[in-house]
Amino acid sequence: MVKQIILGILITLVIIPGVLAIDTQVNVRTLADHKVSIFVMESNRPEIKNSFYLDSGAGEISAIYSGSEDIIDIRVKVTKDGQTVLNEKFDEFNAGVPVYLQLIPGDISKDYKKLDSEKATVVAENASQAVENASKNESASTIGSDNSNESTKKDGVTGLAISEGKFKFSNATYFVVGGIVIALVIVLLIFKVGIPKMGGKRDMAFNYKPINPTDLDREILSAEHKIKEAKAELSRYRNKEKIESVKKSIEDQKLMLEKLEKGDI
């Protein structure tokens, strides 16, 4: 009976730790083709509960630690040809939760999963920003092209307006031409009526020849008619030059349009 009790106690002592043991997966990312030593300790205690000695292979290895500790510390040592390359201690991991340790010179992390996620987020944000910038540049380019086309149209219109205005006569021109015509009429009247001759002591009043009002009216009408004809001639000349200018501008615009359609510009 006593033997059975003792045997039961021994079996219980063997089974209970196994039942209470918690499995913790320890993942390590490090340099390829190196030796990796993993030491698991109870948190804040120097005693090593278990150790693993592995080859890093391609750079990622994994080990399973089973223990009853709730919180553990882990030390990882990386060596090459007997020389220590890295030796880092990571504190306070909850047992039963996978651990992801990274030991790369200049890039040490106690959670490389989180580190990878942060890097992926940064890459995604940079890509999104690049797409947004490209879209803005394309929009700006389109707006600039539209403004350039609008400016070209305005320049064409302005050029046409200048071309039209080149042959425009001012009011002063009409006055000058009208004055010349009137002066000619006056000269004709003087020659027709006659210039009083100067002679001796004879009074100039005796040489005065009355002007017939009817003749004067006729001459005035004739002068006005000539002025109208002169204005009409100037108008025809101006319109002719204006029409030629407009035709030339239209031909230039057509030629430019044909070049644009053919892609020559």
FIFIRO-212724 format. One line per 2 residues: number of its first residue (from 1); their letters; for each residue x, y negated, z negated of N, C-alpha, C. Coordinates in Angstrom, 1 decimal, always signed. Example, Ala and Ser with C-alpha at 12.3 -4.5 7.8 and 13.67 -1.06 7.14 Angstrom:
1> AS> +13.2,+5.7,-7.8,+12.3,+4.5,-7.8,+13.2,+3.3,-7.8; +12.8,+2.2,-7.1,+13.7,+1.1,-7.1,+12.9,+0.0,-7.9
% end
This chain:
1> MV> +0.8,+1.2,+0.0,+0.0,+0.0,+0.0,+0.9,-1.3,+0.0; +1.9,-1.2,-0.8,+2.8,-2.4,-0.9,+3.5,-2.6,+0.4
3> KQ> +3.9,-1.4,+1.0,+4.6,-1.5,+2.3,+3.8,-2.1,+3.3; +2.5,-1.8,+3.3,+1.5,-2.3,+4.3,+1.4,-3.9,+4.2
5> II> +1.3,-4.3,+2.9,+1.2,-5.7,+2.6,+2.5,-6.4,+3.1; +3.6,-5.9,+2.8,+4.9,-6.5,+3.2,+5.0,-6.6,+4.8
7> LG> +4.6,-5.4,+5.4,+4.6,-5.4,+6.9,+3.6,-6.4,+7.4; +2.4,-6.6,+6.8,+1.5,-7.6,+7.3,+2.0,-9.0,+7.2
9> IL> +2.7,-9.2,+6.0,+3.3,-10.6,+5.8,+4.4,-10.9,+6.9; +5.2,-9.8,+7.2,+6.3,-10.0,+8.2,+5.7,-10.3,+9.6
11> IT> +4.6,-9.5,+9.9,+4.0,-9.7,+11.2,+3.4,-11.1,+11.3; +2.8,-11.6,+10.2,+2.1,-12.9,+10.2,+3.2,-14.0,+10.3
13> LV> +4.4,-13.8,+9.7,+5.4,-14.8,+9.8,+6.0,-14.8,+11.2; +5.9,-13.7,+11.9,+6.4,-13.7,+13.3,+5.4,-14.3,+14.2
15> II> +4.1,-14.0,+14.0,+3.1,-14.4,+15.0,+2.7,-15.8,+14.8; +2.6,-16.3,+13.6,+2.1,-17.7,+13.3,+2.9,-18.7,+14.0
17> PG> +4.3,-18.7,+13.9,+5.1,-19.7,+14.7,+4.8,-19.7,+16.2; +4.6,-18.5,+16.7,+4.3,-18.4,+18.1,+2.9,-19.0,+18.4
19> VL> +2.0,-18.8,+17.6,+0.6,-19.3,+17.8,+0.6,-20.8,+17.6; +1.4,-21.4,+16.7,+1.5,-22.8,+16.4,+2.4,-23.5,+17.4
21> AI> +3.2,-22.8,+18.1,+4.2,-23.4,+19.0,+3.5,-24.2,+20.1; +4.1,-25.4,+20.4,+3.6,-26.2,+21.5,+4.6,-26.3,+22.6
23> DT> +4.1,-26.0,+23.8,+5.0,-26.0,+25.0,+5.1,-27.5,+25.6; +6.3,-27.9,+25.8,+6.6,-29.2,+26.3,+7.5,-29.0,+27.6
25> QV> +7.1,-29.5,+28.7,+7.9,-29.4,+29.9,+8.8,-30.6,+30.0; +10.1,-30.3,+30.1,+11.1,-31.4,+30.2,+11.6,-31.4,+31.7
27> NV> +11.3,-32.5,+32.4,+11.8,-32.6,+33.7,+12.9,-33.7,+33.8; +13.9,-33.3,+34.5,+15.1,-34.2,+34.6,+15.4,-34.5,+36.1
29> RT> +15.6,-35.7,+36.4,+16.0,-36.1,+37.8,+17.4,-36.8,+37.6; +18.4,-36.2,+38.3,+19.7,-36.7,+38.2,+20.5,-36.5,+39.5
31> LA> +21.9,-36.6,+39.4,+22.7,-36.4,+40.5,+22.7,-34.9,+41.0; +22.8,-34.8,+42.3,+22.8,-33.4,+42.8,+24.1,-32.7,+42.6
33> DH> +24.1,-31.4,+42.5,+25.3,-30.6,+42.3,+26.1,-30.9,+41.1; +25.4,-31.1,+39.9,+26.0,-31.4,+38.7,+25.5,-30.4,+37.6
35> KV> +26.2,-30.3,+36.5,+25.8,-29.5,+35.4,+25.0,-30.4,+34.4; +23.8,-29.8,+34.0,+23.0,-30.6,+33.1,+22.7,-29.8,+31.8
37> SI> +22.9,-30.4,+30.7,+22.7,-29.8,+29.4,+21.6,-30.6,+28.7; +20.5,-29.9,+28.3,+19.3,-30.5,+27.6,+19.3,-30.0,+26.2
39> FV> +19.2,-30.9,+25.2,+19.2,-30.6,+23.8,+17.9,-31.2,+23.3; +17.1,-30.3,+22.6,+15.8,-30.8,+22.0,+15.9,-30.8,+20.5
41> ME> +15.5,-31.9,+19.9,+15.6,-32.0,+18.5,+14.3,-32.5,+17.9; +14.1,-32.2,+16.6,+12.9,-32.9,+16.0,+13.3,-34.3,+15.8
43> SN> +12.3,-35.2,+15.9,+12.5,-36.6,+15.9,+13.1,-37.1,+14.6; +14.2,-37.9,+14.7,+14.9,-38.5,+13.6,+15.7,-37.5,+12.8
45> RP> +15.9,-36.3,+13.4,+16.8,-35.3,+12.7,+17.8,-34.8,+13.7; +19.1,-34.6,+13.2,+20.1,-34.2,+14.1,+20.1,-32.7,+14.5
47> EI> +19.3,-31.9,+13.8,+19.3,-30.5,+14.1,+18.8,-30.2,+15.5; +19.5,-29.4,+16.3,+19.1,-29.1,+17.6,+18.2,-27.8,+17.5
49> KN> +17.0,-28.0,+18.0,+16.0,-26.9,+18.0,+16.2,-25.9,+19.2; +16.6,-26.5,+20.3,+16.8,-25.6,+21.5,+17.7,-26.3,+22.5
51> SF> +18.3,-25.6,+23.3,+19.2,-26.2,+24.4,+19.0,-25.4,+25.7; +19.3,-26.1,+26.8,+19.2,-25.5,+28.1,+20.4,-26.0,+28.9
53> YL> +21.0,-25.1,+29.7,+22.1,-25.4,+30.5,+21.8,-25.0,+32.0; +21.7,-26.0,+32.8,+21.2,-25.8,+34.2,+22.1,-26.5,+35.2
55> DS> +22.0,-26.0,+36.4,+22.6,-26.7,+37.6,+21.5,-27.6,+38.2; +22.0,-28.8,+38.5,+21.0,-29.8,+39.0,+20.5,-29.5,+40.4
57> GA> +21.3,-28.7,+41.1,+20.8,-28.4,+42.5,+20.6,-29.6,+43.4; +19.4,-29.8,+43.9,+19.1,-31.0,+44.7,+19.0,-32.2,+43.9
59> GE> +18.9,-32.1,+42.6,+18.8,-33.3,+41.8,+17.6,-33.4,+40.8; +16.7,-32.3,+40.9,+15.6,-32.3,+40.0,+15.5,-30.9,+39.4
61> IS> +15.4,-30.9,+38.0,+15.3,-29.6,+37.3,+14.2,-29.7,+36.2; +13.9,-28.5,+35.7,+12.8,-28.5,+34.7,+13.0,-27.4,+33.7
63> AI> +12.7,-27.6,+32.4,+12.8,-26.6,+31.4,+11.6,-26.7,+30.5; +11.2,-25.6,+29.9,+10.0,-25.6,+29.0,+10.5,-25.4,+27.5
65> YS> +10.2,-26.3,+26.7,+10.6,-26.1,+25.3,+9.3,-25.8,+24.5; +9.4,-24.8,+23.6,+8.3,-24.4,+22.8,+8.7,-24.6,+21.3
67> GS> +7.9,-25.4,+20.6,+8.2,-25.6,+19.2,+7.0,-26.1,+18.5; +7.1,-26.2,+17.1,+6.0,-26.6,+16.3,+6.0,-28.1,+16.0
69> ED> +7.1,-28.8,+16.4,+7.2,-30.2,+16.1,+6.2,-31.0,+16.9; +5.7,-32.0,+16.2,+4.7,-32.9,+16.9,+5.4,-34.0,+17.7
71> II> +6.6,-34.4,+17.3,+7.4,-35.5,+18.0,+8.8,-35.0,+18.1; +9.4,-35.1,+19.3,+10.7,-34.6,+19.6,+11.6,-35.7,+20.2
73> DI> +12.9,-35.5,+20.0,+13.9,-36.3,+20.7,+14.7,-35.4,+21.7; +15.2,-36.0,+22.7,+15.9,-35.2,+23.8,+17.1,-35.9,+24.1
75> RV> +18.2,-35.1,+24.2,+19.5,-35.6,+24.7,+19.9,-34.9,+25.9; +20.3,-35.6,+26.9,+20.7,-35.0,+28.2,+22.1,-35.4,+28.5
77> KV> +22.9,-34.3,+28.9,+24.3,-34.6,+29.3,+24.6,-34.1,+30.7; +25.1,-34.9,+31.5,+25.4,-34.6,+32.9,+26.9,-34.6,+33.1
79> TK> +27.4,-33.4,+33.6,+28.9,-33.3,+33.8,+29.2,-32.8,+35.2; +30.4,-33.1,+35.6,+30.9,-32.6,+36.9,+32.4,-32.2,+36.8
81> DG> +32.7,-30.9,+37.1,+34.0,-30.4,+36.9,+34.5,-30.6,+35.5; +33.7,-30.5,+34.5,+34.1,-30.6,+33.1,+34.2,-32.0,+32.6
83> QT> +33.9,-33.0,+33.5,+34.0,-34.4,+33.1,+32.5,-34.9,+32.8; +32.4,-35.6,+31.7,+31.0,-36.2,+31.4,+30.8,-37.4,+32.3
85> VL> +29.6,-37.3,+33.0,+29.2,-38.4,+33.9,+28.2,-39.3,+33.1; +27.2,-38.6,+32.5,+26.2,-39.4,+31.7,+25.9,-38.6,+30.5
87> NE> +25.5,-39.3,+29.4,+25.1,-38.7,+28.2,+24.2,-39.6,+27.5; +22.9,-39.3,+27.6,+21.9,-40.2,+27.1,+20.9,-39.5,+26.1
89> KF> +20.5,-40.3,+25.1,+19.5,-39.7,+24.2,+18.2,-40.5,+24.3; +17.1,-39.8,+24.4,+15.7,-40.3,+24.5,+14.9,-40.0,+23.3
91> DE> +14.3,-41.0,+22.7,+13.6,-40.7,+21.4,+12.1,-40.7,+21.5; +11.5,-39.9,+20.6,+10.1,-39.9,+20.3,+9.2,-39.6,+21.5
93> FN> +9.1,-38.3,+21.8,+8.2,-37.8,+22.8,+7.1,-37.0,+22.1; +5.9,-37.1,+22.4,+4.8,-36.3,+21.9,+4.9,-34.9,+22.5
95> AG> +4.9,-33.9,+21.6,+5.0,-32.5,+22.0,+3.8,-32.2,+22.8; +4.0,-31.4,+23.8,+2.8,-30.9,+24.6,+2.6,-31.8,+25.9
97> VP> +3.2,-33.0,+25.9,+3.1,-33.9,+27.0,+4.3,-33.8,+27.9; +4.2,-33.6,+29.2,+5.3,-33.5,+30.1,+6.2,-34.7,+30.0
99> VY> +7.5,-34.5,+30.0,+8.5,-35.5,+29.9,+9.3,-35.6,+31.3; +9.5,-36.9,+31.7,+10.1,-37.1,+33.0,+11.3,-38.1,+32.8
101> LQ> +12.5,-37.5,+32.7,+13.7,-38.2,+32.4,+14.5,-38.4,+33.7; +15.1,-39.6,+33.8,+15.9,-39.9,+35.0,+17.3,-40.4,+34.5
103> LI> +18.3,-39.7,+35.0,+19.7,-40.0,+34.6,+20.5,-40.2,+35.9; +20.5,-41.4,+36.4,+21.3,-41.8,+37.6,+22.0,-43.0,+37.2
105> PG> +23.3,-43.0,+37.5,+24.1,-44.2,+37.1,+23.5,-45.5,+37.5; +23.3,-46.4,+36.6,+22.6,-47.7,+36.9,+21.1,-47.6,+36.9
107> DI> +20.5,-46.5,+36.8,+19.1,-46.3,+36.9,+18.6,-45.2,+35.9; +18.6,-45.6,+34.6,+18.2,-44.7,+33.6,+16.8,-45.0,+33.2
109> SK> +16.0,-43.9,+33.0,+14.5,-44.1,+32.7,+14.0,-42.9,+31.9; +13.2,-43.2,+30.9,+12.6,-42.1,+30.1,+11.2,-41.7,+30.7
111> DY> +10.8,-42.3,+31.8,+9.6,-41.9,+32.5,+9.7,-42.3,+34.0; +10.3,-41.4,+34.8,+10.5,-41.7,+36.2,+9.2,-41.7,+37.0
113> KK> +8.2,-41.0,+36.4,+6.9,-41.0,+37.1,+6.3,-42.4,+37.1; +6.4,-43.1,+36.0,+5.9,-44.4,+35.8,+6.8,-45.4,+36.7
115> LD> +8.1,-45.1,+36.7,+9.0,-45.9,+37.5,+8.7,-45.8,+39.0; +8.4,-44.6,+39.4,+8.1,-44.4,+40.9,+6.8,-45.1,+41.2
117> SE> +5.8,-45.0,+40.3,+4.5,-45.7,+40.5,+4.7,-47.2,+40.7; +5.6,-47.8,+39.8,+5.8,-49.2,+39.8,+6.5,-49.6,+41.1
119> KA> +7.5,-48.8,+41.6,+8.2,-49.1,+42.8,+7.2,-49.0,+44.0; +6.3,-48.0,+44.0,+5.3,-47.8,+45.1,+4.4,-49.0,+45.1
121> TV> +4.0,-49.5,+43.9,+3.2,-50.7,+43.9,+3.9,-51.9,+44.5; +5.2,-52.1,+44.2,+5.9,-53.2,+44.7,+6.0,-53.1,+46.2
123> VA> +6.3,-51.9,+46.7,+6.4,-51.7,+48.1,+5.1,-52.0,+48.8; +4.0,-51.5,+48.2,+2.7,-51.8,+48.8,+2.3,-53.3,+48.8
125> EN> +2.7,-54.0,+47.7,+2.5,-55.4,+47.7,+3.3,-56.2,+48.7; +4.6,-55.8,+48.9,+5.4,-56.4,+49.9,+4.9,-56.2,+51.3
127> AS> +4.4,-54.9,+51.5,+3.9,-54.6,+52.9,+2.6,-55.5,+53.1; +1.8,-55.6,+52.1,+0.5,-56.4,+52.2,+0.9,-57.8,+52.5
129> QA> +1.9,-58.4,+51.8,+2.3,-59.7,+52.0,+2.9,-60.0,+53.4; +3.6,-58.9,+53.8,+4.2,-59.1,+55.2,+3.1,-59.1,+56.2
131> VE> +2.1,-58.2,+56.1,+1.0,-58.2,+57.0,+0.2,-59.6,+57.0; +0.0,-60.1,+55.7,-0.7,-61.4,+55.6,+0.1,-62.5,+56.2
133> NA> +1.5,-62.5,+56.0,+2.3,-63.5,+56.6,+2.3,-63.4,+58.2; +2.3,-62.2,+58.7,+2.2,-62.0,+60.1,+0.9,-62.5,+60.7
135> SK> -0.2,-62.2,+59.9,-1.5,-62.7,+60.4,-1.5,-64.2,+60.4; -1.0,-64.9,+59.4,-1.0,-66.3,+59.3,-0.1,-66.9,+60.4
137> NE> +1.0,-66.3,+60.7,+1.9,-66.7,+61.8,+1.2,-66.6,+63.1; +0.4,-65.5,+63.3,-0.3,-65.3,+64.6,-1.4,-66.4,+64.7
139> SA> -2.1,-66.6,+63.6,-3.1,-67.7,+63.6,-2.6,-69.0,+63.9; -1.4,-69.3,+63.3,-0.8,-70.6,+63.5,-0.3,-70.7,+65.0
141> ST> +0.2,-69.6,+65.5,+0.6,-69.6,+66.9,-0.5,-69.8,+67.9; -1.7,-69.2,+67.5,-2.9,-69.4,+68.4,-3.4,-70.8,+68.3
143> IG> -3.4,-71.4,+67.1,-3.9,-72.8,+66.9,-2.9,-73.7,+67.7; -1.6,-73.4,+67.6,-0.6,-74.3,+68.3,-0.8,-74.2,+69.8
145> SD> -1.1,-73.0,+70.3,-1.4,-72.8,+71.7,-2.6,-73.6,+72.1; -3.7,-73.5,+71.3,-4.9,-74.3,+71.6,-4.7,-75.8,+71.6
147> NS> -3.9,-76.2,+70.6,-3.6,-77.7,+70.6,-2.8,-78.1,+71.8; -1.8,-77.2,+72.2,-1.0,-77.5,+73.4,-1.8,-77.6,+74.6
149> NE> -2.8,-76.7,+74.8,-3.7,-76.7,+75.9,-4.5,-78.0,+75.9; -5.0,-78.3,+74.7,-5.9,-79.5,+74.6,-5.1,-80.8,+74.9
151> ST> -3.8,-80.7,+74.4,-2.9,-81.9,+74.7,-2.6,-82.0,+76.2; -2.5,-80.8,+76.8,-2.2,-80.8,+78.3,-3.4,-81.4,+79.0
153> KK> -4.6,-81.0,+78.6,-5.8,-81.5,+79.2,-5.9,-83.0,+79.0; -5.6,-83.5,+77.8,-5.7,-84.9,+77.5,-4.7,-85.7,+78.3
155> DG> -3.5,-85.1,+78.4,-2.4,-85.7,+79.2,-2.9,-85.8,+80.7; -3.5,-84.8,+81.2,-4.0,-84.8,+82.5,-5.1,-85.9,+82.7
157> VT> -6.0,-86.0,+81.7,-7.0,-87.0,+81.8,-6.4,-88.4,+81.7; -5.4,-88.6,+80.8,-4.7,-89.8,+80.7,-4.0,-90.2,+82.0
159> GL> -3.3,-89.2,+82.5,-2.6,-89.4,+83.8,-3.5,-89.9,+84.9; -4.7,-89.2,+84.9,-5.6,-89.6,+85.9,-6.1,-91.0,+85.7
161> AI> -6.4,-91.3,+84.4,-6.8,-92.7,+84.2,-5.8,-93.7,+84.6; -4.5,-93.4,+84.3,-3.4,-94.3,+84.7,-3.4,-94.4,+86.2
163> SE> -3.5,-93.3,+86.8,-3.4,-93.3,+88.3,-4.5,-94.1,+88.9; -5.7,-94.0,+88.2,-6.9,-94.8,+88.7,-6.6,-96.3,+88.5
165> GK> -6.0,-96.6,+87.3,-5.9,-98.0,+86.9,-4.8,-98.7,+87.7; -3.9,-97.9,+88.4,-2.8,-98.5,+89.1,-3.2,-99.5,+90.1
167> FK> -4.3,-99.2,+90.8,-4.7,-100.1,+92.0,-5.9,-101.0,+91.6; -6.1,-101.2,+90.3,-7.2,-102.0,+89.8,-6.8,-103.5,+90.0
169> FS> -7.6,-104.3,+90.6,-7.3,-105.7,+90.8,-7.9,-106.5,+89.6; -7.2,-107.5,+89.2,-7.7,-108.3,+88.0,-8.6,-109.5,+88.6
171> NA> -9.3,-110.1,+87.7,-10.1,-111.2,+88.0,-9.3,-112.4,+88.6; -8.1,-112.5,+88.2,-7.2,-113.6,+88.7,-7.0,-113.4,+90.2
173> TY> -6.9,-112.2,+90.6,-6.7,-111.9,+92.0,-7.9,-112.4,+92.9; -9.1,-112.2,+92.4,-10.3,-112.7,+93.1,-10.3,-114.2,+93.1
175> FV> -9.9,-114.8,+92.0,-9.9,-116.3,+92.0,-8.9,-116.9,+93.0; -7.7,-116.2,+93.1,-6.6,-116.7,+94.0,-7.1,-116.6,+95.4
177> VG> -7.7,-115.4,+95.8,-8.2,-115.1,+97.1,-9.3,-116.1,+97.5; -10.2,-116.3,+96.5,-11.3,-117.2,+96.7,-10.8,-118.7,+96.9
179> GI> -9.8,-119.0,+96.1,-9.2,-120.4,+96.2,-8.6,-120.6,+97.6; -7.9,-119.6,+98.1,-7.3,-119.7,+99.4,-8.4,-119.9,+100.5
181> VI> -9.5,-119.1,+100.4,-10.5,-119.2,+101.4,-11.2,-120.6,+101.3; -11.4,-121.1,+100.1,-12.0,-122.4,+100.0,-11.1,-123.5,+100.5
183> AL> -9.8,-123.3,+100.3,-8.8,-124.3,+100.8,-8.8,-124.3,+102.3; -8.9,-123.1,+102.9,-9.0,-123.0,+104.4,-10.3,-123.8,+104.9
185> VI> -11.4,-123.5,+104.2,-12.6,-124.2,+104.6,-12.5,-125.7,+104.5; -11.9,-126.2,+103.5,-11.7,-127.6,+103.3,-10.8,-128.2,+104.5
187> VL> -9.7,-127.4,+104.8,-8.9,-127.9,+105.9,-9.6,-127.9,+107.2; -10.5,-126.9,+107.4,-11.3,-126.9,+108.7,-12.2,-128.1,+108.7
189> LI> -12.8,-128.4,+107.6,-13.7,-129.5,+107.5,-13.0,-130.8,+107.8; -11.8,-130.9,+107.3,-11.1,-132.2,+107.5,-10.7,-132.4,+109.0
191> FK> -10.3,-131.3,+109.6,-10.0,-131.4,+111.0,-11.2,-131.6,+111.9; -12.3,-131.0,+111.4,-13.5,-131.2,+112.2,-14.1,-132.6,+112.1
193> VG> -14.1,-133.2,+110.9,-14.6,-134.5,+110.7,-13.7,-135.5,+111.2; -12.4,-135.2,+111.0,-11.4,-136.2,+111.5,-10.8,-137.0,+110.4
195> IP> -9.5,-137.3,+110.6,-8.8,-138.1,+109.6,-8.9,-139.6,+110.1; -9.4,-140.5,+109.2,-9.4,-142.0,+109.6,-8.0,-142.5,+110.0
197> KM> -7.9,-143.1,+111.1,-6.7,-143.6,+111.6,-6.3,-144.9,+110.8; -5.1,-145.1,+110.6,-4.6,-146.3,+109.9,-4.3,-147.3,+111.0
199> GG> -4.8,-148.5,+110.8,-4.5,-149.5,+111.9,-4.7,-150.9,+111.4; -3.6,-151.7,+111.5,-3.6,-153.1,+111.3,-4.3,-153.5,+110.0
201> KR> -5.1,-154.5,+110.1,-5.8,-155.0,+109.0,-7.2,-154.5,+108.9; -7.5,-153.6,+109.8,-8.9,-153.1,+109.9,-9.3,-152.4,+108.6
203> DM> -10.4,-152.7,+108.2,-10.9,-152.0,+106.9,-11.2,-150.6,+107.2; -10.7,-149.7,+106.3,-10.9,-148.2,+106.5,-12.3,-147.9,+106.4
205> AF> -13.2,-148.7,+105.8,-14.6,-148.3,+105.7,-15.3,-148.3,+107.1; -14.7,-149.1,+108.0,-15.3,-149.1,+109.4,-15.0,-147.8,+110.1
207> NY> -14.0,-147.1,+109.7,-13.7,-145.9,+110.4,-14.4,-144.7,+109.8; -15.2,-144.9,+108.8,-15.8,-143.8,+108.1,-16.9,-143.2,+108.9
209> KP> -16.9,-141.9,+109.1,-17.9,-141.2,+109.9,-18.8,-140.4,+108.9; -20.0,-140.7,+108.9,-20.9,-140.0,+107.9,-20.9,-138.5,+108.3
211> IN> -21.0,-137.7,+107.2,-21.1,-136.2,+107.4,-22.5,-135.8,+107.3; -22.9,-135.0,+108.3,-24.3,-134.5,+108.4,-24.5,-133.5,+107.3
213> PT> -25.5,-133.7,+106.4,-25.7,-132.7,+105.3,-26.0,-131.3,+105.8; -26.6,-131.2,+107.0,-26.9,-129.9,+107.5,-25.6,-129.2,+107.9
215> DL> -24.7,-130.0,+108.5,-23.4,-129.4,+108.8,-22.6,-128.9,+107.6; -22.7,-129.8,+106.5,-22.0,-129.4,+105.3,-22.6,-128.2,+104.7
217> DR> -23.9,-128.1,+104.7,-24.5,-126.9,+104.1,-24.1,-125.6,+104.9; -24.0,-125.8,+106.2,-23.7,-124.7,+107.1,-22.2,-124.2,+106.8
219> EI> -21.4,-125.2,+106.6,-20.0,-124.9,+106.3,-19.8,-124.2,+104.9; -20.6,-124.7,+104.0,-20.6,-124.1,+102.7,-21.0,-122.7,+102.7
221> LS> -22.1,-122.5,+103.5,-22.7,-121.1,+103.6,-21.6,-120.2,+104.3; -21.0,-120.8,+105.3,-20.0,-120.0,+106.0,-18.8,-119.6,+105.1
223> AE> -18.4,-120.6,+104.2,-17.3,-120.3,+103.3,-17.7,-119.3,+102.3; -19.0,-119.3,+101.8,-19.4,-118.3,+100.8,-19.5,-116.9,+101.5
225> HK> -19.9,-116.9,+102.8,-19.9,-115.7,+103.5,-18.6,-115.1,+103.7; -17.6,-116.0,+104.0,-16.2,-115.5,+104.1,-15.7,-115.0,+102.8
227> IK> -16.1,-115.7,+101.7,-15.6,-115.2,+100.4,-16.2,-113.8,+100.1; -17.5,-113.6,+100.4,-18.1,-112.3,+100.2,-17.4,-111.2,+101.0
229> EA> -17.1,-111.6,+102.3,-16.4,-110.6,+103.1,-15.0,-110.3,+102.6; -14.4,-111.3,+102.0,-13.1,-111.0,+101.4,-13.2,-110.1,+100.2
231> KA> -14.2,-110.4,+99.4,-14.4,-109.5,+98.2,-14.7,-108.1,+98.6; -15.6,-108.0,+99.7,-16.0,-106.6,+100.2,-14.7,-105.9,+100.7
233> EL> -13.9,-106.6,+101.4,-12.7,-106.0,+101.9,-11.7,-105.5,+100.8; -11.6,-106.4,+99.8,-10.8,-106.0,+98.6,-11.4,-104.8,+97.9
235> SR> -12.7,-104.8,+97.8,-13.4,-103.7,+97.1,-13.2,-102.4,+97.9; -13.3,-102.5,+99.3,-13.1,-101.3,+100.1,-11.6,-100.8,+100.0
237> YR> -10.7,-101.8,+100.0,-9.3,-101.4,+99.8,-9.0,-100.7,+98.5; -9.6,-101.3,+97.4,-9.5,-100.8,+96.1,-10.1,-99.4,+96.0
239> NK> -11.3,-99.2,+96.5,-12.0,-97.9,+96.5,-11.2,-96.8,+97.3; -10.7,-97.3,+98.4,-9.9,-96.3,+99.3,-8.7,-95.8,+98.5
241> EK> -8.0,-96.8,+97.9,-6.8,-96.4,+97.2,-7.1,-95.5,+96.0; -8.3,-95.9,+95.3,-8.7,-95.1,+94.1,-9.1,-93.7,+94.5
243> IE> -9.8,-93.6,+95.7,-10.3,-92.3,+96.2,-9.1,-91.4,+96.5; -8.1,-92.0,+97.2,-6.9,-91.3,+97.5,-6.1,-90.8,+96.3
245> SV> -6.1,-91.7,+95.3,-5.4,-91.3,+94.0,-6.1,-90.2,+93.3; -7.5,-90.3,+93.3,-8.3,-89.2,+92.6,-8.1,-87.9,+93.4
247> KK> -8.1,-88.0,+94.7,-7.9,-86.7,+95.5,-6.6,-86.1,+95.2; -5.5,-86.9,+95.2,-4.2,-86.4,+94.9,-4.1,-85.8,+93.5
249> SI> -4.8,-86.4,+92.5,-4.8,-85.9,+91.2,-5.5,-84.5,+91.1; -6.6,-84.5,+91.9,-7.4,-83.2,+91.9,-6.6,-82.1,+92.5
251> ED> -5.9,-82.4,+93.6,-5.0,-81.4,+94.3,-3.9,-80.9,+93.3; -3.3,-81.9,+92.6,-2.3,-81.5,+91.6,-2.8,-80.6,+90.5
253> QK> -4.0,-80.9,+90.1,-4.6,-80.1,+89.0,-4.9,-78.7,+89.6; -5.4,-78.6,+90.8,-5.7,-77.3,+91.4,-4.4,-76.5,+91.6
255> LM> -3.4,-77.2,+92.0,-2.1,-76.5,+92.2,-1.6,-75.9,+90.8; -1.7,-76.7,+89.8,-1.2,-76.3,+88.5,-2.1,-75.1,+88.0
257> LE> -3.4,-75.2,+88.2,-4.3,-74.1,+87.8,-3.9,-72.8,+88.5; -3.6,-72.9,+89.8,-3.2,-71.7,+90.6,-1.9,-71.1,+90.0
259> KL> -1.0,-72.0,+89.7,+0.3,-71.5,+89.1,+0.1,-70.8,+87.8; -0.8,-71.4,+86.9,-1.2,-70.8,+85.7,-1.8,-69.4,+85.8
261> EK> -2.7,-69.3,+86.8,-3.4,-68.0,+87.0,-2.4,-67.0,+87.6; -1.4,-67.4,+88.4,-0.5,-66.5,+88.9,+0.6,-66.2,+87.9
263> GD> +0.7,-66.9,+86.8,+1.7,-66.7,+85.8,+3.1,-67.3,+86.1; +3.1,-68.2,+87.1,+4.4,-68.9,+87.5,+4.8,-69.9,+86.5
265> I> +3.9,-70.3,+85.6,+4.3,-71.3,+84.5,+4.3,-70.6,+83.2
% end
